[in-house]
Structure formats: structure tokens, C-alpha cells
Amino acid sequence: MTGLPASPDRLRRVTVMQGETRVSGEDVVLTTVLGSCIAACLFDPHAKVGGLNHFLLAEPGSGETDPKQMQRYGVYAMEVLINGMLQIGATRSALRAKLYGGASMRDGFRDIGATNAAFARRFLADERIQLVGEDVGGFSARRVEFRPAHGLARCRAVNDRIAAPPRPVMPPPNIRSGEVELF
């Protein structure tokens, strides 16, 4: 993770996009922006390593078979995050977690954010990883900043909701009074 620009606090910032996972033992800031997606921030306070993932959906549908699309799903992203941390020195039994995101971003649609958050909590419980903090649900997008070597996270609301698209305004009909137009 070298060659990245320094932030005002002199720490390198690494942006984690949808479907990505980053792990580090360095003093960097992993950052992402979430709507209905979930970011799991895992860290080992003893080994001073951590990581962040950003997944779009909890689990693939029954027809999903494309391995290139698996990174979008929580079930894959969580395994990649844990395995990446173990490779750089984390101990599975020492892992701690913080969850962010899972907002309901659109009225009238299935609440993907709630499904994602429920999946992440269930996954952590099944894997016996202690959940030590979360900011999930609601209606606001979030910006998350995570210092993986220290397990420190900051989460800020980005906005209340995505604005509804403007309704088109139709011009008034052109009414002519008794005239005939010839071509």
C-alpha cells in the first residue's frame, strides 16, 4: 500500500470500492461509502492487523454461477477478509468486528440493507467473531474510515436519502382558436 497520497492527518488513505476487500497491518485509513451495502471492519487487537470489505448483497441467488461475480456477495467477502487477515498474522479467536451500512435507500423496494445487515450479524455469530460496534440501518448513506492496525473506525452520515428524480413538466398544450393551418 505504498505510493498513495497522504491525508491531512498524514495517514495514507485507501479507498475500498464495491466488491473489494483490503487488509493491512500498517497505520493507514481504509475508507468507503455505503448505502444499502455493508462494510465489515475486522481487526485483531493483539496482532495489530485489520481489514475492511464492501459487499452489495448477502448471498448469491440459486442461479448465480459466475465466479467473477462472487466478490459482490457477503458470504464470499467475509471469507476473503478473514483469510487475508490470517495470512498477515491475525489469530481467528482474537478477531473483533464492526459493521456499517445497510441503509434503506429507496421507498417501496425490498429492504436490501436490512437483509445485508442480518446476514453480516448471523455470519459473525456463526463464526464466533465478537461484534463490538455497528451503525446499520436507517435511511442515510455513510462514509466509513477505518484504521485497521488500531481497530479504530469513524462513520458519518452522507445524506438523508437519495433525492427523488425531478418530475418532468409538460408544456401547456398549444390551443388555437378556430384557425386552420394548411401544409
C-alpha positions as CSV (number, residue, x, y, z in Angstrom):
1,M,0.0,0.0,0.0
2,T,2.7,2.4,-0.9
3,G,2.6,5.4,-3.2
4,L,-0.8,6.6,-2.0
5,P,-1.4,10.2,-1.2
6,A,-1.2,11.3,2.4
7,S,-4.4,12.6,4.0
8,P,-4.4,15.8,6.1
9,D,-3.8,13.7,9.2
10,R,-0.7,12.4,7.4
11,L,-2.0,8.9,7.0
12,R,-2.3,7.2,3.7
13,R,-5.9,6.6,2.5
14,V,-7.0,3.5,0.7
15,T,-10.5,3.6,-1.0
16,V,-12.3,0.3,-0.9
17,M,-14.9,0.1,-3.7
18,Q,-17.9,-2.2,-4.0
19,G,-16.9,-5.8,-4.1
20,E,-13.4,-5.1,-2.8
21,T,-11.6,-6.2,0.4
22,R,-8.4,-4.7,1.9
23,V,-6.3,-5.9,4.8
24,S,-3.3,-4.2,6.4
25,G,-1.1,-4.1,9.5
26,E,0.1,-0.6,8.6
27,D,-1.2,2.6,10.0
28,V,-3.4,3.6,7.0
29,V,-7.0,4.7,6.7
30,L,-9.3,2.3,4.7
31,T,-12.3,4.3,3.5
32,T,-15.6,3.5,1.7
33,V,-19.0,5.0,1.1
34,L,-22.1,2.8,1.7
35,G,-25.8,2.9,1.0
36,S,-27.6,-0.5,1.4
37,C,-24.2,-2.2,1.1
38,I,-22.3,-3.4,4.2
39,A,-18.7,-2.8,5.3
40,A,-17.4,-5.2,7.8
41,C,-14.3,-3.9,9.7
42,L,-12.4,-6.8,11.3
43,F,-9.3,-6.4,13.5
44,D,-7.1,-8.4,15.8
45,P,-6.1,-6.0,18.7
46,H,-3.1,-8.2,19.6
47,A,-1.5,-8.7,16.1
48,K,-2.4,-5.1,15.2
49,V,-3.9,-6.1,11.8
50,G,-7.3,-5.5,10.3
51,G,-9.3,-5.1,7.2
52,L,-12.5,-3.9,5.6
53,N,-14.8,-5.3,2.9
54,H,-17.6,-3.8,1.0
55,F,-20.3,-6.1,-0.2
56,L,-23.5,-5.4,-2.2
57,L,-25.7,-8.4,-1.4
58,A,-25.7,-11.1,1.3
59,E,-25.7,-14.3,-0.8
60,P,-26.0,-15.2,-4.4
61,G,-29.3,-16.4,-5.9
62,S,-29.7,-20.0,-6.8
63,G,-28.9,-19.3,-10.4
64,E,-25.6,-17.4,-9.8
65,T,-22.7,-19.4,-11.0
66,D,-20.2,-16.8,-12.4
67,P,-17.1,-16.9,-10.1
68,K,-16.2,-13.3,-11.2
69,Q,-19.5,-12.0,-9.6
70,M,-18.9,-13.7,-6.2
71,Q,-17.0,-10.7,-4.8
72,R,-20.3,-8.8,-4.7
73,Y,-21.7,-11.2,-2.1
74,G,-21.1,-11.1,1.7
75,V,-20.6,-14.8,2.0
76,Y,-17.5,-14.5,-0.2
77,A,-16.3,-11.1,1.0
78,M,-16.3,-12.2,4.7
79,E,-14.2,-15.3,3.9
80,V,-11.8,-13.3,1.8
81,L,-11.4,-10.7,4.6
82,I,-10.8,-13.3,7.3
83,N,-8.4,-15.3,5.2
84,G,-6.5,-12.2,4.2
85,M,-6.1,-11.2,7.8
86,L,-4.9,-14.7,8.9
87,Q,-2.3,-14.5,6.1
88,I,-0.7,-11.4,7.7
89,G,-0.7,-12.6,11.2
90,A,-4.2,-12.3,12.8
91,T,-5.5,-15.0,15.1
92,R,-9.0,-16.1,14.3
93,S,-10.0,-16.3,18.0
94,A,-8.9,-12.7,18.6
95,L,-10.9,-11.2,15.7
96,R,-13.3,-8.4,16.6
97,A,-15.9,-6.8,14.2
98,K,-17.7,-3.5,13.5
99,L,-20.4,-3.3,10.9
100,Y,-21.6,-0.3,8.9
101,G,-24.2,0.5,6.2
102,G,-27.3,-1.4,5.4
103,A,-29.5,1.7,4.9
104,S,-32.9,1.6,3.3
105,M,-32.2,3.8,0.3
106,R,-35.5,3.5,-1.7
107,D,-39.1,3.5,-0.6
108,G,-41.3,0.8,-2.0
109,F,-38.4,-1.6,-2.7
110,R,-37.2,-4.7,-0.9
111,D,-35.1,-3.6,2.1
112,I,-31.7,-4.9,0.8
113,G,-29.9,-3.1,3.6
114,A,-31.7,-4.9,6.4
115,T,-31.1,-8.2,4.6
116,N,-27.4,-7.4,4.3
117,A,-27.1,-6.4,8.0
118,A,-28.9,-9.5,9.2
119,F,-26.6,-11.7,7.1
120,A,-23.5,-10.0,8.5
121,R,-24.6,-10.4,12.1
122,R,-25.5,-14.0,11.5
123,F,-22.2,-14.7,9.8
124,L,-20.2,-13.2,12.7
125,A,-22.2,-15.2,15.3
126,D,-21.8,-18.4,13.3
127,E,-18.0,-17.8,13.1
128,R,-17.8,-16.8,16.8
129,I,-16.4,-13.4,15.9
130,Q,-17.3,-10.8,18.5
131,L,-19.3,-7.8,17.2
132,V,-18.1,-4.8,19.2
133,G,-19.9,-2.0,17.3
134,E,-22.2,-1.2,14.5
135,D,-24.0,1.6,12.7
136,V,-26.5,0.0,10.4
137,G,-30.0,0.6,9.0
138,G,-31.8,3.9,8.8
139,F,-32.1,5.9,5.7
140,S,-28.7,7.6,5.4
141,A,-25.7,6.7,3.2
142,R,-22.5,6.6,5.3
143,R,-18.8,7.3,4.8
144,V,-16.6,4.9,6.8
145,E,-13.0,5.4,7.8
146,F,-11.2,2.6,9.4
147,R,-7.6,2.3,10.8
148,P,-7.1,-1.4,10.7
149,A,-3.9,-1.7,12.8
150,H,-5.7,0.0,15.7
151,G,-9.3,-1.1,15.2
152,L,-10.5,2.5,15.2
153,A,-13.5,3.5,13.0
154,R,-15.4,6.6,12.2
155,C,-18.7,6.7,10.5
156,R,-20.5,9.8,9.2
157,A,-23.9,10.2,7.5
158,V,-23.5,11.4,3.9
159,N,-27.2,12.5,3.3
160,D,-30.7,11.7,4.5
161,R,-31.8,10.0,1.3
162,I,-31.2,9.9,-2.4
163,A,-33.4,12.6,-3.8
164,A,-36.3,11.5,-6.0
165,P,-35.8,12.3,-9.6
166,P,-37.4,15.5,-10.7
167,R,-40.8,15.0,-12.3
168,P,-40.9,16.2,-15.9
169,V,-43.0,19.3,-16.5
170,M,-45.1,19.2,-19.7
171,P,-45.6,22.4,-21.5
172,P,-49.2,23.6,-21.7
173,P,-51.0,22.4,-24.9
174,N,-50.9,24.9,-27.7
175,I,-54.5,25.8,-28.1
176,R,-55.6,27.7,-31.3
177,S,-58.9,29.3,-31.5
178,G,-60.7,28.3,-34.7
179,E,-57.8,28.7,-37.1
180,V,-56.9,26.2,-39.7
181,E,-53.3,25.6,-40.6
182,L,-52.6,24.3,-44.1
183,F,-49.4,22.5,-45.0
